Amino acid sequence: MAQLSGYAIHLCSHLITRVRYHRHNRSLDKEQVRHILIVKLDHVGDVILATPVIPILKSHFPQSKITILAGTWSVPVLEGRADVDDIIVYDSCRYTRENPFGLHLQKTKHIFHVLNERPFDLMVSLSDDWRTLSYALFGRCRYRVDLGSVRVKRKVAQLFPRFFPRYAPLLSLHHAADMNLEVLRTIGLEGERTLPVVPLRPAAMQSVERLLEECRIQGHDLKVIIHPGAAWPFRGWAVDRYARVADHLVKRYAARIIITGSSAEGDLAGKMAGLMSEESFNVAGRTSLQEFMALAARCNLFVGNDGGPMHIAAAAGVPVIAMFGPQDPKLFGPLGDNHCILYKEAECSPCRQDVCHKAEGERCLDLITVEEVIDCVDRLVQGMRRADEGPRL
């Protein structure tokens, strides 16, 4: 049902842009654009992959104010950016896993008035729900571009290549970040894809320093985050396998293992720590998202599942080893170099990820072996050590 709702939202978004905004978009006057609204309602990882659009917008509209409409969960990865002037917090029922068709009239009227009282000139919709579509249809914004249109045109190019050859270039777009940039190109806004960054707040950095001191972890130690949790059950690699990888890191490299997770993932993190024969530090539930970003920036390696923490670590400049299963890493992989992605392309992957009909041990993530992950660990850690040694004279 949620998937059907998503398709309907993309189609409606495309039709709204085509019918209401197409004529204005074709004659975009940059001097008229003083206030820009970016709509990005989904989860932290998706928001991080959308942030490269911000510097491009700022380069084309240097005098404009940029406001982002996003969920509560995404505020820490946006707050503190110099190129973001304001954040409007809106927790969409589409991304809180409530009824995706929920159109509570009072909430709809509220978000419509919150947006409509601002003088937005350009709306960049990178994820919508029915409420933001109501603003797109009836609000005062003059220009609008949207990801829904890119997705619809790309699907049309897949289904009817002979009849819509002008959409064929969209088939070369594979990563979500590139699709976000294509939204800007529909009105002639070109720019290079930059790597995402996460804002680090001094208070969070100080808190992390105290945490590392408490765990007796020093600056010269090889610090490795292992994040065994996942937003969806079928995105999670087996916790006993994480424990074996962690033990290898300690035995071979004297690594300091930091097990992270939310409060809800505390039991899972504790289970992993209990399965290890070597020492680890379980900080699950002890860090806020801002503190997790600061912790990632202080570490040398991240090992975990496909999800928001993986994207945060990559944006913090940390080499990532990521296990992918239901989702395609070509679409949602971490941006940047020096990452190791493990993915078994099963005949059913990518999938809806809320149910799996495979038997235990035959699921796509089960096909990723401990030995394969250890190979990635050895390659990345040894590469770090060679880089630290530098050229020998």
N, C-alpha and C positions, 0 to 999 in steps of 0.2 A: 504493500500500500504506500509506504514512504517513497519507494522508487517511482511508482506511478505519479505521485504528487510532484516529485522532482522533475519528471519529464514535462508535466503540465505547466509547472512554473517556468521552465526554460522556454517553452513554446509561447506562453502568454507574454513573457518578458520580450521575446523577439517581436511579437506582434505589436506590442505597445511602442517599442522603439521604432518600428517600421511605419506605423500609422501616425503616431503623434510627433516624433522627433526627427524623422528622416530629412524633411525639408530644411529644418534649422541646422541639423548637423552638417549638411552639405555646404552651408555657408557660414561655418564657424568663425566668429569674430573673437580673437583672443583678448582684445581689449575689453570685451564685455564680461569676461570670466574673472570674477573677483572672489567668489566663494565656491569651493569644490567639495562635494560630498562623495566619499568612497563608502560603499555599502559592502561589508564583508562580515557576514553573520556567523559563519561556521567556526570550526574549532581551531585551536592554537596552531597546529601544524599548517593548516590551510591559510591562516592569516599570515604566518611567516613567509609562505611561498608567494603571497600577494604583495608583500612590502616592496619588491623592486619597482612597482608602478609608481611609488611615491616620489622618488627622486626624479623620475622622468616627468611627472606632472609638474614638479617644482621647477624643472629646467624650462619647460614651455610656458609656465605661468608663474614667474618668480615673485610677483606681487600678490598672488592669490593666497587666501587662507584655506588650509586643507582640514576638513573635519572627517572623522571616520565613525561610522555607525557599526558597532561591534558588540559582541557579548561580554558579560562580566569577566568570563574566563580568559579573554584575549587582552584585556586592558594592560596587564603587566608587560606584554611584549610590544606595546605601542606607546605607553606612557613614558615620557622623557625623551622622545625623539625630537630633534630640533626642527624637522620638516613636517611635524604634525602639530597643528594649532589647537585642536579640540577633539575630544572623543565623546560621542553620545552613546551611552550604554543602553543596549536593548537586547534582552535575552529572548531570542526567537524560539517559539515552540517547535519549530522545525529542527532545531539543533539541541534542544533540551530533551529530545526523544519523547515529547508528548504527542498528542494527536496532530499529525502533520496537516490535517484539514481544518485545524482549529482556527476559527475566525471570530473570537469573542469580540463583540461589537465595541465594548468599552475600550479594550486594549487597542483595537484598530483605530478608533477615533483619537486615542491618546498619542500614539506614535505618529499619526498623520499630522496632528496639530504641532507636535514637537518639531517635526521636520519643516512643516509649512511656514512656521513663524520665522524660520531662518531664511535669509535671502540667497539660497543656493542658485548658482548659474549653471553648473555642470554636475551631473550625477553619473558616477562611475560605479555601476552595479556589478560586483564580482561574485555575489551570492545574494539571492533574494528570498523572501517569503511572500505570502499573499498580502501582508500588511504593507511591505515596502513597495509592492507592485501597485497597491492602491494609491500611494503617494506619486509613483511614477506616472500613473494615469491621470490623476486629478490635481496634482500639486502644481506649484508655480515655477518649477525648474524649466529653463529654456533648452538646454542641451542634455542628452543622455546617451551613454553607450553601455553595453551590457555583455556579460559573459554568456548569457542565455542565447543571444544571437549567434555568437561564435560556435557554440555547441550545436545549435540547430543546423547551421550552414555546413558544419563538418559532417554531421550525420547525413544530410542530404547528399553531400559529395560521395559518401560511402555507398549510399543506396542507389543513387542515380548519376553515376559519373559521366555518362554520355550526354545527359541533359543539362548538367550544371558544371561545365568545365571550369568556370571562373572561381568555383569554390575549391578546386583541386589542391591549391597550395596549402589549404588548411589541414590536409591529411598529413603534411610533414611536421605538424605540431604534435609533439608527444608529451612534453612535460607541462604540468599545471601552471608553472611560472610563465612559460612561453605563451600559453593560452591567455593568461591575464594580460600580457603585453600586447597580444593581438587585439584585445579590446580597445586599447589606445590607438592602435594603427588604423582602426576603422574611421577615425577622424583626423588621420595624418600626423599623429603624435609618435614620432620615432624616437628610439633611444636604446642604448645597450642594456642588456640584462646585468644588473649588478648583483653581488651576493647579499643575501639578507644579513642583517646584524641585529643583535638584541641589546637594548639599553641596560646598562649596569648601574644600579643605584648605590651610592656610597654606604648607606645603612645596611643594605643586603650584603655587600662585600665585607663589611666589618663583621657581620653576623657569621658569615662563612669562615672567616679567619678564626673566630672563636671556636667554631665547630671543629675545624681541622686541628686546632690546638688541643681541644678536648680529646680528639681521637689519636693524638700523638703522631699526626701526619705532618711531615716537614716539607719545605719547599722543594728540596732536591729529590724527594721520593717520586716514584712512578705512580701516579694517582689515576685509578681507573674507576669510572662509574659503570655499574651494571644495573640496568633497569629492567627487571623481569616482568613488570606489569604491562597490560595492554588495555586499551579502551574497549576492545571487542575480544571476547574469549578466544576466538579462532585466529587472532593475530598474535597470540602468545606462544613463544617457543617454550619447550618443557623446562621447568625450573631446575630439575636435577641436572640437565645438560648445562645450564648456566653455572651451576655449582662446580661442575668439572672444569669448565673453562676458567673460572675464577681460581680454582686450585692450581691450575697450570700457570697462570699469571704470577701467583705468589711463589711457587716453587722455582720457576725458571728465571723470573725477573725481579723477585722480591717486591712485587707490586703491592700497593695498598688498595684494597678493594672497598669501594664505597657503594653500598646497596641503597638505591633510592626508590621512591614510590610515594603515592599519596597515602593519606590515613587509611583509606579503604583497602590499600594494597599492603598494609602492614603485616598481615598474616602470611601473604605470599613471600614478602621479603624475609620474614622470620624463618619461613620454611627453607628458603635458599641458604640462609646463613647456617641453619642447623644441618643441612646436607653437606656443607663444606668441611673438609678436614683441616683447612688452614684458617688463619684469622681474617675476619672481615669486619666492617663497620656498618651496621644497619641504621640508616637515618630516615627510613621511610616514615612519612607523617611529621617529620621534624623541620621541614623546610617549606617556605612559601614558594610560589612560582618565581618571584623575584630572586629569592635566595637560591633556588635551583639553577637559575640562569647564571648567577655569580659563581656557584659551585662548579658548574660545567666549564666556565671560563678558567677556573683554576686547575682543571684536571687535564690529563694528557691523552685520554682515550675514553670513548663511550662505547658500550656494548649493550644492545637492547633491541626491542621490537620496533617495527614500523609504527610511528605515532608522533605526537607532539614533542615529547622529550628528545627524541632523535633529531627533529628539526631544530630544536633549541640548541642542542650540542653542536650541530653543524654550523648554525649561525654564530655561535660563540667561537668558531674557529677550531673546533676539536675534531680530530679524526674519528670517524664513526664506523662501527661494524654493526650492520642492521640486518635483521631477519625479516624477510618479506614473505607473505603467504597469500592471503586473499586479494591483496592490492598489487597492482603492477608498478614496480619501481621506476619504469620508464615514465610514468605519469606522476608519481608521488615520491620519488627518491630524494635524498638530501642533496642540496646544492653545494657545489664546491669540489675541491680535489682531495685526494688522499683518503677517500672513503672506501669501504669494502662492503658490497651489497650481496647478500646470499638469497637466492630466489630459485625455486624449483617450479618451472612453468607447467603445472598440471593442466590437464585438458579442461578442467572446470574453473581455472583461475585466469583472470580476476572474477570474483563472484560477489554476492550480496553480503557475505561475511557474517550474517546473523544466524546461519544454520549450516551444518556440514553433514553430508550423508556418507562420508568416508568412514571406514572403521578406524579405531584407535591404532596409531602407528602407521597409517597410510595417508594421513592428511598432509597437505602440501608442506606445512612447517615441519612435520615429523621427518620429512625426507632430507632436511638439512642436518648433517651429522656434526658431532662434536669435533671430529678431526678437521672438517672443513673450516669451522670457526677458529680452531687453534692455528690452522695455516694462515688465516687472515691476521690473527693476533701476532704471530711471529713475524710476518712480513711488515706490518705496520710498526711494531715496537723496534725491530732491528733497523728499520728505515729511520726512525727517530734517533736512534743511537748513532747511526752513521752521520746523520745531519748534525748532531751535537759535537761529534768529534771534529768535523770539518776536514779540510785538506791537510794531508801530512806533508811537511817540508823536509 
